[in-house]
Amino acid sequence: MILFDKKGIENTAETARIAVQRAKQDGLDMVIASINGRTAEAVLEAAKAEGYSGRMVIVASVSSPKHDGKNIMSREKRAELLSRGISQIVTAGHALSGAERGISTRFGGAYPVEIMAHTLRCIGAGVKVCFECSVMALDADAIDYGKPVMAVAGSGGGADTAAILTPAYSANILDTIVHEIVCKPSLYPAAD
């Protein structure tokens, strides 16, 4: 596993390169968390450089009240990414929060799926997003059931995490298998 010294956007190009190389080597489809399209663009650039021709699925954040009910990724950006080789763009409620967060916000308390999300964040925020987006892609029939995928996500903008996992449908989410964390930020700050 490759550990980055810091989390965030500065790791996007390297994460994309590492993930695409490994996906090509292992014959994996890719699931890419990309809210505005920048991470997807980095993966497309790496795919072109590496000669990767597998399926690439973007999982974009569902529209939210924070953004006046609009998706962050514009229709024009979606069309552009699809024309450049993205196979499908999935926009859906988050598998590890969605309706449950609405309930916990209104009534207080912690609920099982949110506890699961926080547990995955103990390994890394990007790991949680890789897990979640892969489940969302499977639920949307954008990837094949029972096959591992390379997931790319981040923890603070851009991408800094890649993981190989076999997602389960959200109804059986605990059957999801994380095979390998390929790269992620260290949970410890770099020594000065």
C-alpha positions in Angstrom: 0.0 0.0 0.0 1.2 3.5 -0.9 0.7 6.1 1.9 0.7 9.8 1.0 2.1 12.2 3.6 -1.0 14.4 3.4 -4.6 14.0 2.4 -6.2 16.0 -0.4 -6.3 17.3 -3.9 -2.5 17.4 -4.4 -2.6 13.5 -4.6 -5.2 13.4 -7.4 -2.9 12.9 -10.4 -0.8 10.3 -8.6 -3.8 8.4 -7.2 -5.4 8.3 -10.7 -2.1 7.0 -12.2 -1.7 4.3 -9.6 -5.4 3.2 -9.8 -5.5 3.1 -13.6 -2.2 1.1 -13.7 -3.5 -1.4 -11.2 -7.0 -1.6 -12.8 -5.4 -2.3 -16.2 -3.1 -4.9 -14.7 -5.9 -6.7 -13.0 -8.6 -6.2 -15.6 -10.8 -4.2 -13.3 -13.6 -1.8 -14.0 -13.3 1.5 -12.2 -15.7 3.4 -9.9 -14.7 7.1 -9.5 -16.2 9.4 -6.9 -16.4 12.8 -8.6 -18.7 15.6 -7.6 -17.6 18.3 -10.1 -15.8 16.2 -12.7 -12.2 17.1 -11.8 -11.3 13.7 -10.4 -12.9 12.0 -13.4 -10.8 14.2 -15.7 -7.6 13.1 -13.9 -8.6 9.4 -14.2 -9.4 9.9 -17.9 -6.0 11.5 -18.5 -4.3 8.6 -16.7 -6.4 6.1 -18.6 -5.3 7.7 -21.9 -1.6 7.7 -20.8 -1.7 4.0 -19.6 -3.9 2.7 -22.5 -6.6 1.6 -20.1 -9.9 0.8 -21.9 -12.0 -0.7 -19.2 -15.4 0.6 -18.0 -15.2 3.8 -15.9 -18.2 4.8 -13.9 -18.6 8.1 -12.1 -20.6 8.3 -8.9 -21.6 11.9 -8.4 -23.2 13.3 -5.3 -26.9 13.6 -5.3 -28.3 17.1 -5.4 -28.8 18.6 -2.0 -30.5 21.5 -0.2 -27.0 23.0 0.3 -26.8 23.5 -3.4 -30.4 24.7 -4.0 -31.4 21.2 -5.2 -28.9 21.3 -8.1 -26.2 18.8 -8.9 -22.7 20.2 -8.6 -21.6 18.6 -11.9 -23.3 20.5 -14.7 -25.1 18.8 -17.6 -22.4 20.1 -19.9 -19.6 18.5 -17.8 -21.5 15.2 -17.7 -21.9 15.2 -21.5 -18.3 16.1 -22.0 -17.1 13.3 -19.6 -19.4 10.7 -21.3 -18.0 11.8 -24.7 -14.4 11.3 -23.5 -14.9 7.7 -22.4 -16.8 7.6 -19.1 -19.3 4.7 -19.4 -22.0 6.0 -17.0 -22.6 8.6 -14.4 -24.6 7.5 -11.4 -26.3 10.2 -9.3 -27.9 8.7 -6.2 -28.4 9.1 -2.5 -25.4 8.2 -0.4 -25.5 4.5 0.6 -23.9 5.2 4.0 -26.1 8.2 5.0 -29.0 9.1 2.7 -32.3 8.7 4.5 -30.7 7.6 7.7 -28.9 10.9 8.1 -32.2 12.7 7.6 -33.7 10.8 10.5 -30.7 11.2 12.8 -30.6 15.0 12.1 -34.3 15.4 12.9 -34.5 13.1 15.9 -30.9 13.0 17.2 -28.9 9.9 18.0 -26.7 7.6 16.0 -28.0 4.9 13.7 -26.4 1.7 12.4 -25.4 2.8 8.9 -23.9 6.1 10.2 -21.9 4.1 12.7 -20.7 1.9 9.8 -19.7 5.1 7.9 -17.8 6.4 10.9 -16.0 3.1 11.4 -14.8 3.1 7.8 -13.6 6.7 8.3 -11.3 5.3 11.0 -9.3 3.7 8.2 -9.7 6.8 6.1 -12.3 9.1 4.7 -11.5 8.0 1.1 -11.8 4.4 2.1 -15.4 5.1 3.3 -16.2 6.9 0.0 -14.7 4.1 -2.1 -16.9 1.6 -0.3 -20.0 3.7 -0.5 -19.7 4.7 -4.2 -19.0 1.1 -5.2 -22.2 0.0 -3.5 -24.1 2.9 -5.1 -22.8 2.0 -8.6 -23.8 -1.7 -8.1 -27.3 -0.6 -6.9 -27.6 1.5 -10.1 -26.6 -1.6 -12.3 -23.6 0.4 -13.5 -21.1 -2.4 -12.6 -21.3 -6.2 -12.6 -22.5 -8.1 -9.5 -19.9 -10.2 -7.8 -16.9 -8.7 -9.6 -14.1 -6.7 -7.9 -13.6 -3.0 -9.0 -11.0 -0.4 -8.5 -12.6 2.5 -6.6 -11.1 6.0 -6.5 -12.1 8.6 -4.0 -10.8 11.4 -1.8 -10.9 13.0 1.6 -11.0 16.7 1.1 -11.3 17.4 -2.6 -9.7 15.5 -5.4 -8.6 11.9 -5.0 -6.2 10.4 -2.5 -7.5 6.9 -2.1 -7.8 3.8 -4.3 -9.1 0.5 -3.2 -10.0 -2.9 -4.8 -13.3 -4.2 -3.5 -16.3 -6.3 -4.4 -19.4 -4.4 -3.5 -22.7 -5.9 -2.4 -26.1 -4.3 -3.0 -27.1 -1.9 -0.3 -29.6 -4.4 1.0 -26.7 -6.7 1.7 -24.1 -4.0 2.3 -22.2 -6.0 5.0 -21.3 -8.6 2.3 -19.1 -6.0 0.6 -15.5 -7.2 0.6 -12.5 -4.8 0.7 -9.7 -6.8 -0.9 -6.9 -4.2 -0.8 -6.3 -0.5 -0.1 -4.0 0.4 -2.9 -3.2 4.0 -1.7 -4.4 6.4 0.8 -3.2 9.2 3.0 -1.4 8.4 6.2 -3.5 8.9 9.3 -0.4 10.3 11.0 1.0 13.7 10.0 4.4 13.7 8.3 7.4 14.2 10.6 9.1 17.6 10.2 
